[in-house]
Amino acid sequence: MSLNEYQEMAKRTTTGHTDPAMVNFALGIAGEAGEVADMVKKYRFHGHQLDEDAMAKELGDVLWYVSQLAACIDVDLEEIAKRNIDKLKRRYPDGFSEQDSINRKENSE
Protein backbone atom coordinates (compact mmCIF):
# COMPACT_ATOMS: atom_id res chain seq x y z
CA MET A 1 0.00 0.00 0.00
CA SER A 2 1.31 3.44 -0.84
CA LEU A 3 1.21 6.33 1.59
CA ASN A 4 -1.45 8.02 -0.50
CA GLU A 5 -3.58 4.89 -0.56
CA TYR A 6 -3.27 4.70 3.23
CA GLN A 7 -4.28 8.35 3.57
CA GLU A 8 -7.33 7.85 1.38
CA MET A 9 -8.41 4.69 3.20
CA ALA A 10 -7.92 6.35 6.59
CA LYS A 11 -10.33 9.14 5.61
CA ARG A 12 -13.26 6.76 6.02
CA THR A 13 -12.77 6.82 9.80
CA THR A 14 -12.97 10.59 10.26
CA THR A 15 -15.91 12.95 10.39
CA GLY A 16 -14.32 15.45 8.02
CA HIS A 17 -11.52 17.93 7.57
CA THR A 18 -12.90 21.11 9.09
CA ASP A 19 -11.05 23.61 11.28
CA PRO A 20 -12.25 21.88 14.51
CA ALA A 21 -11.15 18.53 13.09
CA MET A 22 -7.72 20.01 12.37
CA VAL A 23 -7.33 20.85 16.06
CA ASN A 24 -8.35 17.29 16.95
CA PHE A 25 -5.78 15.83 14.55
CA ALA A 26 -2.96 18.07 15.80
CA LEU A 27 -3.71 17.27 19.43
CA GLY A 28 -4.05 13.60 18.51
CA ILE A 29 -0.52 13.61 17.08
CA ALA A 30 0.79 15.08 20.32
CA GLY A 31 -1.12 12.60 22.46
CA GLU A 32 -0.10 9.52 20.49
CA ALA A 33 3.51 10.70 20.22
CA GLY A 34 3.44 11.13 23.99
CA GLU A 35 2.38 7.51 24.38
CA VAL A 36 5.31 6.41 22.21
CA ALA A 37 7.68 8.61 24.22
CA ASP A 38 6.34 7.14 27.47
CA MET A 39 7.02 3.61 26.21
CA VAL A 40 10.61 4.56 25.38
CA LYS A 41 11.03 6.30 28.77
CA LYS A 42 9.78 3.25 30.64
CA TYR A 43 12.04 0.99 28.58
CA ARG A 44 15.13 3.15 28.93
CA PHE A 45 14.81 4.41 32.49
CA HIS A 46 12.30 2.22 34.35
CA GLY A 47 13.44 -1.26 33.40
CA HIS A 48 10.34 -2.19 31.38
CA GLN A 49 10.49 -4.52 28.41
CA LEU A 50 9.98 -2.79 25.07
CA ASP A 51 6.72 -4.04 23.57
CA GLU A 52 7.43 -3.58 19.88
CA ASP A 53 3.92 -4.64 18.86
CA ALA A 54 2.34 -2.04 21.15
CA MET A 55 4.75 0.59 19.87
CA ALA A 56 3.92 -0.25 16.26
CA LYS A 57 0.22 0.19 17.08
CA GLU A 58 0.86 3.59 18.65
CA LEU A 59 2.99 4.64 15.66
CA GLY A 60 0.06 3.63 13.46
CA ASP A 61 -2.13 5.99 15.48
CA VAL A 62 0.41 8.78 14.96
CA LEU A 63 0.38 8.06 11.23
CA TRP A 64 -3.42 8.18 11.13
CA TYR A 65 -3.49 11.63 12.73
CA VAL A 66 -0.66 12.89 10.51
CA SER A 67 -2.44 11.63 7.40
CA GLN A 68 -5.66 13.39 8.30
CA LEU A 69 -4.00 16.65 9.31
CA ALA A 70 -2.23 16.59 5.96
CA ALA A 71 -5.59 16.05 4.25
CA CYS A 72 -6.86 19.19 6.00
CA ILE A 73 -4.26 21.22 4.13
CA ASP A 74 -4.75 19.27 0.88
CA VAL A 75 -1.29 17.72 0.86
CA ASP A 76 -0.89 13.99 0.34
CA LEU A 77 1.47 11.89 2.44
CA GLU A 78 3.75 11.05 -0.47
CA GLU A 79 4.29 14.77 -1.12
CA ILE A 80 5.06 15.31 2.57
CA ALA A 81 7.53 12.42 2.50
CA LYS A 82 9.18 13.77 -0.67
CA ARG A 83 9.51 17.28 0.76
CA ASN A 84 11.06 15.88 3.93
CA ILE A 85 13.61 13.78 2.06
CA ASP A 86 14.51 16.77 -0.13
CA LYS A 87 15.05 18.87 3.02
CA LEU A 88 17.22 16.18 4.59
CA LYS A 89 19.32 15.83 1.43
CA ARG A 90 19.98 19.58 1.47
CA ARG A 91 20.71 19.60 5.20
CA TYR A 92 22.85 16.44 5.25
CA PRO A 93 24.15 15.87 1.70
CA ASP A 94 26.61 13.18 2.85
CA GLY A 95 24.35 11.67 5.51
CA PHE A 96 23.88 12.81 9.10
CA SER A 97 26.81 14.20 11.02
CA GLU A 98 26.92 16.05 14.33
CA GLN A 99 28.98 18.79 12.67
CA ASP A 100 26.36 19.34 9.97
CA SER A 101 23.66 19.34 12.62
CA ILE A 102 25.44 22.04 14.63
CA ASN A 103 26.20 24.13 11.54
CA ARG A 104 22.89 23.77 9.70
CA LYS A 105 22.34 26.24 6.88
CA GLU A 106 19.09 27.39 8.50
CA ASN A 107 21.08 28.43 11.58
CA SER A 108 23.57 30.55 9.61
CA GLU A 109 21.13 32.44 7.37
Backbone atoms as SQL, in Angstrom:
CREATE TABLE atoms (id INTEGER PRIMARY KEY, chain TEXT, resi INTEGER, resn TEXT, atom TEXT, x REAL, y REAL, z REAL);
INSERT INTO atoms VALUES
  (1, 'A', 1, 'MET', 'N', 0.840, -1.175, 0.000),
  (2, 'A', 1, 'MET', 'CA', 0.000, 0.000, 0.000),
  (3, 'A', 1, 'MET', 'C', 0.886, 1.240, 0.000),
  (4, 'A', 2, 'SER', 'N', 0.549, 2.198, -0.820),
  (5, 'A', 2, 'SER', 'CA', 1.313, 3.443, -0.840),
  (6, 'A', 2, 'SER', 'C', 0.829, 4.351, 0.290),
  (7, 'A', 3, 'LEU', 'N', 1.619, 5.365, 0.574),
  (8, 'A', 3, 'LEU', 'CA', 1.213, 6.329, 1.595),
  (9, 'A', 3, 'LEU', 'C', -0.090, 7.026, 1.204),
  (10, 'A', 4, 'ASN', 'N', -0.220, 7.353, -0.068),
  (11, 'A', 4, 'ASN', 'CA', -1.447, 8.022, -0.505),
  (12, 'A', 4, 'ASN', 'C', -2.665, 7.111, -0.413),
  (13, 'A', 5, 'GLU', 'N', -2.480, 5.831, -0.716),
  (14, 'A', 5, 'GLU', 'CA', -3.581, 4.886, -0.560),
  (15, 'A', 5, 'GLU', 'C', -3.980, 4.788, 0.903),
  (16, 'A', 6, 'TYR', 'N', -2.988, 4.725, 1.791),
  (17, 'A', 6, 'TYR', 'CA', -3.273, 4.700, 3.231),
  (18, 'A', 6, 'TYR', 'C', -4.085, 5.933, 3.629),
  (19, 'A', 7, 'GLN', 'N', -3.612, 7.105, 3.199),
  (20, 'A', 7, 'GLN', 'CA', -4.277, 8.353, 3.566),
  (21, 'A', 7, 'GLN', 'C', -5.738, 8.342, 3.114),
  (22, 'A', 8, 'GLU', 'N', -5.971, 7.894, 1.898),
  (23, 'A', 8, 'GLU', 'CA', -7.334, 7.853, 1.379),
  (24, 'A', 8, 'GLU', 'C', -8.195, 6.862, 2.162),
  (25, 'A', 9, 'MET', 'N', -7.652, 5.690, 2.451),
  (26, 'A', 9, 'MET', 'CA', -8.408, 4.686, 3.198),
  (27, 'A', 9, 'MET', 'C', -8.685, 5.147, 4.631),
  (28, 'A', 10, 'ALA', 'N', -7.753, 5.873, 5.219),
  (29, 'A', 10, 'ALA', 'CA', -7.924, 6.352, 6.591),
  (30, 'A', 10, 'ALA', 'C', -9.029, 7.399, 6.688),
  (31, 'A', 11, 'LYS', 'N', -9.297, 8.101, 5.599),
  (32, 'A', 11, 'LYS', 'CA', -10.334, 9.138, 5.613),
  (33, 'A', 11, 'LYS', 'C', -11.709, 8.586, 5.989),
  (34, 'A', 12, 'ARG', 'N', -11.931, 7.319, 5.742),
  (35, 'A', 12, 'ARG', 'CA', -13.260, 6.759, 6.021),
  (36, 'A', 12, 'ARG', 'C', -13.571, 6.710, 7.516),
  (37, 'A', 13, 'THR', 'N', -12.553, 6.891, 8.359),
  (38, 'A', 13, 'THR', 'CA', -12.765, 6.823, 9.803),
  (39, 'A', 13, 'THR', 'C', -12.701, 8.190, 10.465),
  (40, 'A', 14, 'THR', 'N', -12.912, 9.244, 9.691),
  (41, 'A', 14, 'THR', 'CA', -12.968, 10.587, 10.261),
  (42, 'A', 14, 'THR', 'C', -14.294, 11.233, 9.894),
  (43, 'A', 15, 'THR', 'N', -14.637, 12.261, 10.641),
  (44, 'A', 15, 'THR', 'CA', -15.906, 12.952, 10.394),
  (45, 'A', 15, 'THR', 'C', -15.743, 14.126, 9.454),
  (46, 'A', 16, 'GLY', 'N', -14.536, 14.368, 8.962),
  (47, 'A', 16, 'GLY', 'CA', -14.322, 15.448, 8.020),
  (48, 'A', 16, 'GLY', 'C', -13.019, 16.164, 8.271),
  (49, 'A', 17, 'HIS', 'N', -12.789, 17.206, 7.498),
  (50, 'A', 17, 'HIS', 'CA', -11.521, 17.928, 7.565),
  (51, 'A', 17, 'HIS', 'C', -11.777, 19.421, 7.744),
  (52, 'A', 18, 'THR', 'N', -12.551, 19.734, 8.766),
  (53, 'A', 18, 'THR', 'CA', -12.900, 21.110, 9.094),
  (54, 'A', 18, 'THR', 'C', -11.849, 21.702, 10.036),
  (55, 'A', 19, 'ASP', 'N', -11.976, 22.989, 10.332),
  (56, 'A', 19, 'ASP', 'CA', -11.048, 23.609, 11.283),
  (57, 'A', 19, 'ASP', 'C', -11.076, 22.918, 12.653),
  (58, 'A', 20, 'PRO', 'N', -12.271, 22.606, 13.224),
  (59, 'A', 20, 'PRO', 'CA', -12.247, 21.884, 14.507),
  (60, 'A', 20, 'PRO', 'C', -11.582, 20.512, 14.401),
  (61, 'A', 21, 'ALA', 'N', -11.789, 19.835, 13.279),
  (62, 'A', 21, 'ALA', 'CA', -11.150, 18.531, 13.090),
  (63, 'A', 21, 'ALA', 'C', -9.634, 18.683, 13.053),
  (64, 'A', 22, 'MET', 'N', -9.156, 19.767, 12.439),
  (65, 'A', 22, 'MET', 'CA', -7.720, 20.011, 12.366),
  (66, 'A', 22, 'MET', 'C', -7.114, 20.091, 13.769),
  (67, 'A', 23, 'VAL', 'N', -7.807, 20.756, 14.670),
  (68, 'A', 23, 'VAL', 'CA', -7.328, 20.846, 16.055),
  (69, 'A', 23, 'VAL', 'C', -7.280, 19.449, 16.677),
  (70, 'A', 24, 'ASN', 'N', -8.324, 18.659, 16.437),
  (71, 'A', 24, 'ASN', 'CA', -8.353, 17.288, 16.952),
  (72, 'A', 24, 'ASN', 'C', -7.170, 16.481, 16.426),
  (73, 'A', 25, 'PHE', 'N', -6.884, 16.597, 15.134),
  (74, 'A', 25, 'PHE', 'CA', -5.783, 15.833, 14.550),
  (75, 'A', 25, 'PHE', 'C', -4.438, 16.273, 15.126),
  (76, 'A', 26, 'ALA', 'N', -4.235, 17.575, 15.254),
  (77, 'A', 26, 'ALA', 'CA', -2.962, 18.074, 15.795),
  (78, 'A', 26, 'ALA', 'C', -2.769, 17.620, 17.240),
  (79, 'A', 27, 'LEU', 'N', -3.819, 17.717, 18.040),
  (80, 'A', 27, 'LEU', 'CA', -3.715, 17.266, 19.430),
  (81, 'A', 27, 'LEU', 'C', -3.568, 15.752, 19.505),
  (82, 'A', 28, 'GLY', 'N', -4.191, 15.056, 18.562),
  (83, 'A', 28, 'GLY', 'CA', -4.047, 13.596, 18.511),
  (84, 'A', 28, 'GLY', 'C', -2.615, 13.176, 18.243),
  (85, 'A', 29, 'ILE', 'N', -1.938, 13.898, 17.343),
  (86, 'A', 29, 'ILE', 'CA', -0.523, 13.608, 17.082),
  (87, 'A', 29, 'ILE', 'C', 0.273, 13.739, 18.368),
  (88, 'A', 30, 'ALA', 'N', 0.049, 14.846, 19.076),
  (89, 'A', 30, 'ALA', 'CA', 0.785, 15.084, 20.321),
  (90, 'A', 30, 'ALA', 'C', 0.504, 13.996, 21.349),
  (91, 'A', 31, 'GLY', 'N', -0.753, 13.625, 21.482),
  (92, 'A', 31, 'GLY', 'CA', -1.117, 12.602, 22.459),
  (93, 'A', 31, 'GLY', 'C', -0.526, 11.242, 22.146),
  (94, 'A', 32, 'GLU', 'N', -0.635, 10.833, 20.890),
  (95, 'A', 32, 'GLU', 'CA', -0.102, 9.522, 20.493),
  (96, 'A', 32, 'GLU', 'C', 1.428, 9.511, 20.546),
  (97, 'A', 33, 'ALA', 'N', 2.058, 10.615, 20.130),
  (98, 'A', 33, 'ALA', 'CA', 3.514, 10.701, 20.223),
  (99, 'A', 33, 'ALA', 'C', 3.948, 10.637, 21.685),
  (100, 'A', 34, 'GLY', 'N', 3.151, 11.221, 22.564),
  (101, 'A', 34, 'GLY', 'CA', 3.437, 11.130, 23.994),
  (102, 'A', 34, 'GLY', 'C', 3.386, 9.697, 24.494),
  (103, 'A', 35, 'GLU', 'N', 2.446, 8.916, 23.984),
  (104, 'A', 35, 'GLU', 'CA', 2.375, 7.506, 24.375),
  (105, 'A', 35, 'GLU', 'C', 3.616, 6.746, 23.915),
  (106, 'A', 36, 'VAL', 'N', 4.081, 7.043, 22.709),
  (107, 'A', 36, 'VAL', 'CA', 5.310, 6.413, 22.208),
  (108, 'A', 36, 'VAL', 'C', 6.491, 6.823, 23.087),
  (109, 'A', 37, 'ALA', 'N', 6.585, 8.111, 23.382),
  (110, 'A', 37, 'ALA', 'CA', 7.678, 8.606, 24.221),
  (111, 'A', 37, 'ALA', 'C', 7.637, 7.959, 25.597),
  (112, 'A', 38, 'ASP', 'N', 6.460, 7.762, 26.151),
  (113, 'A', 38, 'ASP', 'CA', 6.339, 7.137, 27.467),
  (114, 'A', 38, 'ASP', 'C', 6.823, 5.690, 27.434),
  (115, 'A', 39, 'MET', 'N', 6.531, 4.989, 26.346),
  (116, 'A', 39, 'MET', 'CA', 7.024, 3.608, 26.211),
  (117, 'A', 39, 'MET', 'C', 8.554, 3.584, 26.211),
  (118, 'A', 40, 'VAL', 'N', 9.149, 4.509, 25.452),
  (119, 'A', 40, 'VAL', 'CA', 10.612, 4.563, 25.380),
  (120, 'A', 40, 'VAL', 'C', 11.189, 4.941, 26.741),
  (121, 'A', 41, 'LYS', 'N', 10.568, 5.893, 27.430),
  (122, 'A', 41, 'LYS', 'CA', 11.027, 6.304, 28.765),
  (123, 'A', 41, 'LYS', 'C', 11.003, 5.122, 29.725),
  (124, 'A', 42, 'LYS', 'N', 9.894, 4.385, 29.726),
  (125, 'A', 42, 'LYS', 'CA', 9.776, 3.251, 30.644),
  (126, 'A', 42, 'LYS', 'C', 10.785, 2.161, 30.300),
  (127, 'A', 43, 'TYR', 'N', 11.037, 1.977, 29.018),
  (128, 'A', 43, 'TYR', 'CA', 12.035, 0.995, 28.581),
  (129, 'A', 43, 'TYR', 'C', 13.435, 1.431, 28.996),
  (130, 'A', 44, 'ARG', 'N', 13.759, 2.665, 28.718),
  (131, 'A', 44, 'ARG', 'CA', 15.132, 3.152, 28.932),
  (132, 'A', 44, 'ARG', 'C', 15.463, 3.419, 30.395),
  (133, 'A', 45, 'PHE', 'N', 14.496, 3.948, 31.131),
  (134, 'A', 45, 'PHE', 'CA', 14.806, 4.411, 32.487),
  (135, 'A', 45, 'PHE', 'C', 14.102, 3.653, 33.602),
  (136, 'A', 46, 'HIS', 'N', 13.063, 2.889, 33.289),
  (137, 'A', 46, 'HIS', 'CA', 12.300, 2.223, 34.345),
  (138, 'A', 46, 'HIS', 'C', 12.416, 0.707, 34.319),
  (139, 'A', 47, 'GLY', 'N', 13.213, 0.173, 33.422),
  (140, 'A', 47, 'GLY', 'CA', 13.441, -1.264, 33.397),
  (141, 'A', 47, 'GLY', 'C', 12.337, -2.084, 32.751),
  (142, 'A', 48, 'HIS', 'N', 11.413, -1.448, 32.051),
  (143, 'A', 48, 'HIS', 'CA', 10.343, -2.195, 31.378),
  (144, 'A', 48, 'HIS', 'C', 10.879, -2.846, 30.104),
  (145, 'A', 49, 'GLN', 'N', 10.214, -3.929, 29.701),
  (146, 'A', 49, 'GLN', 'CA', 10.495, -4.522, 28.405),
  (147, 'A', 49, 'GLN', 'C', 9.882, -3.637, 27.323),
  (148, 'A', 50, 'LEU', 'N', 10.528, -3.554, 26.178),
  (149, 'A', 50, 'LEU', 'CA', 9.977, -2.792, 25.070),
  (150, 'A', 50, 'LEU', 'C', 9.009, -3.687, 24.311),
  (151, 'A', 51, 'ASP', 'N', 7.760, -3.301, 24.291),
  (152, 'A', 51, 'ASP', 'CA', 6.725, -4.044, 23.572),
  (153, 'A', 51, 'ASP', 'C', 6.635, -3.469, 22.166),
  (154, 'A', 52, 'GLU', 'N', 7.353, -4.100, 21.248),
  (155, 'A', 52, 'GLU', 'CA', 7.432, -3.579, 19.881),
  (156, 'A', 52, 'GLU', 'C', 6.083, -3.595, 19.175),
  (157, 'A', 53, 'ASP', 'N', 5.249, -4.585, 19.465),
  (158, 'A', 53, 'ASP', 'CA', 3.925, -4.637, 18.855),
  (159, 'A', 53, 'ASP', 'C', 3.073, -3.462, 19.328),
  (160, 'A', 54, 'ALA', 'N', 3.100, -3.170, 20.611),
  (161, 'A', 54, 'ALA', 'CA', 2.336, -2.040, 21.145),
  (162, 'A', 54, 'ALA', 'C', 2.864, -0.727, 20.572),
  (163, 'A', 55, 'MET', 'N', 4.191, -0.627, 20.440),
  (164, 'A', 55, 'MET', 'CA', 4.753, 0.592, 19.874),
  (165, 'A', 55, 'MET', 'C', 4.335, 0.755, 18.420),
  (166, 'A', 56, 'ALA', 'N', 4.344, -0.321, 17.660),
  (167, 'A', 56, 'ALA', 'CA', 3.920, -0.252, 16.260),
  (168, 'A', 56, 'ALA', 'C', 2.465, 0.213, 16.167),
  (169, 'A', 57, 'LYS', 'N', 1.619, -0.248, 17.075),
  (170, 'A', 57, 'LYS', 'CA', 0.216, 0.188, 17.080),
  (171, 'A', 57, 'LYS', 'C', 0.115, 1.679, 17.375),
  (172, 'A', 58, 'GLU', 'N', 0.885, 2.164, 18.328),
  (173, 'A', 58, 'GLU', 'CA', 0.864, 3.592, 18.648),
  (174, 'A', 58, 'GLU', 'C', 1.411, 4.420, 17.475),
  (175, 'A', 59, 'LEU', 'N', 2.453, 3.935, 16.825),
  (176, 'A', 59, 'LEU', 'CA', 2.987, 4.639, 15.657),
  (177, 'A', 59, 'LEU', 'C', 1.951, 4.679, 14.536),
  (178, 'A', 60, 'GLY', 'N', 1.158, 3.631, 14.423),
  (179, 'A', 60, 'GLY', 'CA', 0.059, 3.631, 13.464),
  (180, 'A', 60, 'GLY', 'C', -0.959, 4.714, 13.787),
  (181, 'A', 61, 'ASP', 'N', -1.226, 4.911, 15.077),
  (182, 'A', 61, 'ASP', 'CA', -2.135, 5.988, 15.479),
  (183, 'A', 61, 'ASP', 'C', -1.557, 7.353, 15.132),
  (184, 'A', 62, 'VAL', 'N', -0.248, 7.517, 15.345),
  (185, 'A', 62, 'VAL', 'CA', 0.413, 8.779, 14.961),
  (186, 'A', 62, 'VAL', 'C', 0.243, 8.997, 13.466),
  (187, 'A', 63, 'LEU', 'N', 0.489, 7.952, 12.683),
  (188, 'A', 63, 'LEU', 'CA', 0.375, 8.059, 11.233),
  (189, 'A', 63, 'LEU', 'C', -1.039, 8.437, 10.808),
  (190, 'A', 64, 'TRP', 'N', -2.038, 7.854, 11.461),
  (191, 'A', 64, 'TRP', 'CA', -3.421, 8.184, 11.125),
  (192, 'A', 64, 'TRP', 'C', -3.664, 9.679, 11.320),
  (193, 'A', 65, 'TYR', 'N', -3.286, 10.206, 12.468),
  (194, 'A', 65, 'TYR', 'CA', -3.492, 11.631, 12.729),
  (195, 'A', 65, 'TYR', 'C', -2.705, 12.502, 11.747),
  (196, 'A', 66, 'VAL', 'N', -1.463, 12.130, 11.470),
  (197, 'A', 66, 'VAL', 'CA', -0.658, 12.894, 10.507),
  (198, 'A', 66, 'VAL', 'C', -1.339, 12.883, 9.140),
  (199, 'A', 67, 'SER', 'N', -1.814, 11.721, 8.719),
  (200, 'A', 67, 'SER', 'CA', -2.436, 11.626, 7.397),
  (201, 'A', 67, 'SER', 'C', -3.665, 12.512, 7.298),
  (202, 'A', 68, 'GLN', 'N', -4.435, 12.594, 8.356),
  (203, 'A', 68, 'GLN', 'CA', -5.661, 13.389, 8.303),
  (204, 'A', 68, 'GLN', 'C', -5.390, 14.882, 8.469),
  (205, 'A', 69, 'LEU', 'N', -4.383, 15.238, 9.235),
  (206, 'A', 69, 'LEU', 'CA', -4.000, 16.646, 9.314),
  (207, 'A', 69, 'LEU', 'C', -3.476, 17.115, 7.962),
  (208, 'A', 70, 'ALA', 'N', -2.713, 16.258, 7.298),
  (209, 'A', 70, 'ALA', 'CA', -2.230, 16.589, 5.956),
  (210, 'A', 70, 'ALA', 'C', -3.399, 16.760, 4.994),
  (211, 'A', 71, 'ALA', 'N', -4.411, 15.921, 5.111),
  (212, 'A', 71, 'ALA', 'CA', -5.588, 16.047, 4.250),
  (213, 'A', 71, 'ALA', 'C', -6.288, 17.386, 4.480),
  (214, 'A', 72, 'CYS', 'N', -6.254, 17.885, 5.698),
  (215, 'A', 72, 'CYS', 'CA', -6.862, 19.190, 5.998),
  (216, 'A', 72, 'CYS', 'C', -6.217, 20.316, 5.199),
  (217, 'A', 73, 'ILE', 'N', -4.943, 20.173, 4.890),
  (218, 'A', 73, 'ILE', 'CA', -4.255, 21.216, 4.127),
  (219, 'A', 73, 'ILE', 'C', -4.053, 20.798, 2.666),
  (220, 'A', 74, 'ASP', 'N', -4.774, 19.753, 2.267),
  (221, 'A', 74, 'ASP', 'CA', -4.755, 19.266, 0.885),
  (222, 'A', 74, 'ASP', 'C', -3.364, 18.897, 0.393),
  (223, 'A', 75, 'VAL', 'N', -2.603, 18.222, 1.246),
  (224, 'A', 75, 'VAL', 'CA', -1.291, 17.716, 0.862),
  (225, 'A', 75, 'VAL', 'C', -1.292, 16.215, 1.140),
  (226, 'A', 76, 'ASP', 'N', -0.896, 15.437, 0.130),
  (227, 'A', 76, 'ASP', 'CA', -0.893, 13.995, 0.341),
  (228, 'A', 76, 'ASP', 'C', 0.403, 13.555, 1.028),
  (229, 'A', 77, 'LEU', 'N', 0.341, 12.391, 1.652),
  (230, 'A', 77, 'LEU', 'CA', 1.475, 11.892, 2.437),
  (231, 'A', 77, 'LEU', 'C', 2.724, 11.682, 1.594),
  (232, 'A', 78, 'GLU', 'N', 2.569, 11.253, 0.360),
  (233, 'A', 78, 'GLU', 'CA', 3.755, 11.050, -0.472),
  (234, 'A', 78, 'GLU', 'C', 4.452, 12.372, -0.767),
  (235, 'A', 79, 'GLU', 'N', 3.692, 13.450, -0.920),
  (236, 'A', 79, 'GLU', 'CA', 4.290, 14.775, -1.117),
  (237, 'A', 79, 'GLU', 'C', 5.015, 15.224, 0.154),
  (238, 'A', 80, 'ILE', 'N', 4.411, 14.969, 1.302),
  (239, 'A', 80, 'ILE', 'CA', 5.061, 15.314, 2.568),
  (240, 'A', 80, 'ILE', 'C', 6.365, 14.533, 2.713),
  (241, 'A', 81, 'ALA', 'N', 6.321, 13.252, 2.404),
  (242, 'A', 81, 'ALA', 'CA', 7.533, 12.421, 2.497),
  (243, 'A', 81, 'ALA', 'C', 8.609, 12.926, 1.538),
  (244, 'A', 82, 'LYS', 'N', 8.221, 13.269, 0.312),
  (245, 'A', 82, 'LYS', 'CA', 9.183, 13.773, -0.673),
  (246, 'A', 82, 'LYS', 'C', 9.813, 15.075, -0.196),
  (247, 'A', 83, 'ARG', 'N', 8.987, 15.993, 0.278),
  (248, 'A', 83, 'ARG', 'CA', 9.512, 17.277, 0.765),
  (249, 'A', 83, 'ARG', 'C', 10.493, 17.076, 1.914),
  (250, 'A', 84, 'ASN', 'N', 10.179, 16.130, 2.798),
  (251, 'A', 84, 'ASN', 'CA', 11.058, 15.885, 3.934),
  (252, 'A', 84, 'ASN', 'C', 12.397, 15.303, 3.491),
  (253, 'A', 85, 'ILE', 'N', 12.368, 14.360, 2.561),
  (254, 'A', 85, 'ILE', 'CA', 13.614, 13.781, 2.055),
  (255, 'A', 85, 'ILE', 'C', 14.438, 14.839, 1.337),
  (256, 'A', 86, 'ASP', 'N', 13.788, 15.680, 0.543),
  (257, 'A', 86, 'ASP', 'CA', 14.512, 16.770, -0.131),
  (258, 'A', 86, 'ASP', 'C', 15.188, 17.684, 0.886),
  (259, 'A', 87, 'LYS', 'N', 14.490, 18.026, 1.964),
  (260, 'A', 87, 'LYS', 'CA', 15.052, 18.875, 3.017),
  (261, 'A', 87, 'LYS', 'C', 16.259, 18.189, 3.667),
  (262, 'A', 88, 'LEU', 'N', 16.121, 16.906, 3.958),
  (263, 'A', 88, 'LEU', 'CA', 17.219, 16.179, 4.595),
  (264, 'A', 88, 'LEU', 'C', 18.429, 16.062, 3.680),
  (265, 'A', 89, 'LYS', 'N', 18.200, 15.895, 2.385),
  (266, 'A', 89, 'LYS', 'CA', 19.321, 15.834, 1.433),
  (267, 'A', 89, 'LYS', 'C', 20.072, 17.152, 1.390),
  (268, 'A', 90, 'ARG', 'N', 19.321, 18.272, 1.443),
  (269, 'A', 90, 'ARG', 'CA', 19.981, 19.583, 1.471),
  (270, 'A', 90, 'ARG', 'C', 20.734, 19.784, 2.792),
  (271, 'A', 91, 'ARG', 'N', 20.129, 19.382, 3.881),
  (272, 'A', 91, 'ARG', 'CA', 20.711, 19.597, 5.199),
  (273, 'A', 91, 'ARG', 'C', 21.907, 18.682, 5.445),
  (274, 'A', 92, 'TYR', 'N', 21.815, 17.443, 5.008),
  (275, 'A', 92, 'TYR', 'CA', 22.853, 16.441, 5.251),
  (276, 'A', 92, 'TYR', 'C', 23.205, 15.755, 3.936),
  (277, 'A', 93, 'PRO', 'N', 23.887, 16.431, 3.033),
  (278, 'A', 93, 'PRO', 'CA', 24.146, 15.866, 1.701),
  (279, 'A', 93, 'PRO', 'C', 24.972, 14.581, 1.729),
  (280, 'A', 94, 'ASP', 'N', 25.791, 14.392, 2.744),
  (281, 'A', 94, 'ASP', 'CA', 26.607, 13.177, 2.852),
  (282, 'A', 94, 'ASP', 'C', 26.117, 12.263, 3.965),
  (283, 'A', 95, 'GLY', 'N', 24.880, 12.419, 4.383),
  (284, 'A', 95, 'GLY', 'CA', 24.346, 11.672, 5.515),
  (285, 'A', 95, 'GLY', 'C', 24.519, 12.477, 6.792),
  (286, 'A', 96, 'PHE', 'N', 23.852, 12.060, 7.847),
  (287, 'A', 96, 'PHE', 'CA', 23.878, 12.807, 9.105),
  (288, 'A', 96, 'PHE', 'C', 25.282, 12.877, 9.689),
  (289, 'A', 97, 'SER', 'N', 25.608, 14.041, 10.204),
  (290, 'A', 97, 'SER', 'CA', 26.808, 14.200, 11.020),
  (291, 'A', 97, 'SER', 'C', 26.502, 15.234, 12.095),
  (292, 'A', 98, 'GLU', 'N', 27.124, 15.080, 13.252),
  (293, 'A', 98, 'GLU', 'CA', 26.918, 16.052, 14.331),
  (294, 'A', 98, 'GLU', 'C', 27.364, 17.436, 13.875),
  (295, 'A', 99, 'GLN', 'N', 28.462, 17.498, 13.137),
  (296, 'A', 99, 'GLN', 'CA', 28.975, 18.786, 12.673),
  (297, 'A', 99, 'GLN', 'C', 27.967, 19.488, 11.765),
  (298, 'A', 100, 'ASP', 'N', 27.375, 18.748, 10.835),
  (299, 'A', 100, 'ASP', 'CA', 26.361, 19.343, 9.965),
  (300, 'A', 100, 'ASP', 'C', 25.123, 19.757, 10.761),
  (301, 'A', 101, 'SER', 'N', 24.811, 19.004, 11.792),
  (302, 'A', 101, 'SER', 'CA', 23.661, 19.343, 12.618),
  (303, 'A', 101, 'SER', 'C', 23.896, 20.650, 13.370),
  (304, 'A', 102, 'ILE', 'N', 25.089, 20.814, 13.898),
  (305, 'A', 102, 'ILE', 'CA', 25.436, 22.035, 14.634),
  (306, 'A', 102, 'ILE', 'C', 25.481, 23.233, 13.698),
  (307, 'A', 103, 'ASN', 'N', 25.996, 23.026, 12.496),
  (308, 'A', 103, 'ASN', 'CA', 26.195, 24.125, 11.541),
  (309, 'A', 103, 'ASN', 'C', 25.177, 24.091, 10.406),
  (310, 'A', 104, 'ARG', 'N', 23.930, 23.827, 10.729),
  (311, 'A', 104, 'ARG', 'CA', 22.889, 23.768, 9.699),
  (312, 'A', 104, 'ARG', 'C', 22.761, 25.098, 8.982),
  (313, 'A', 105, 'LYS', 'N', 22.486, 25.032, 7.685),
  (314, 'A', 105, 'LYS', 'CA', 22.335, 26.240, 6.884),
  (315, 'A', 105, 'LYS', 'C', 21.254, 27.162, 7.452),
  (316, 'A', 106, 'GLU', 'N', 20.164, 26.573, 7.952),
  (317, 'A', 106, 'GLU', 'CA', 19.091, 27.392, 8.498),
  (318, 'A', 106, 'GLU', 'C', 19.568, 28.234, 9.674),
  (319, 'A', 107, 'ASN', 'N', 20.570, 27.705, 10.410),
  (320, 'A', 107, 'ASN', 'CA', 21.079, 28.432, 11.581),
  (321, 'A', 107, 'ASN', 'C', 22.030, 29.551, 11.205),
  (322, 'A', 108, 'SER', 'N', 22.588, 29.537, 9.998),
  (323, 'A', 108, 'SER', 'CA', 23.571, 30.553, 9.614),
  (324, 'A', 108, 'SER', 'C', 22.998, 31.627, 8.696),
  (325, 'A', 109, 'GLU', 'N', 21.725, 31.465, 8.296),
  (326, 'A', 109, 'GLU', 'CA', 21.127, 32.444, 7.374),
  (327, 'A', 109, 'GLU', 'C', 20.507, 33.589, 8.132);
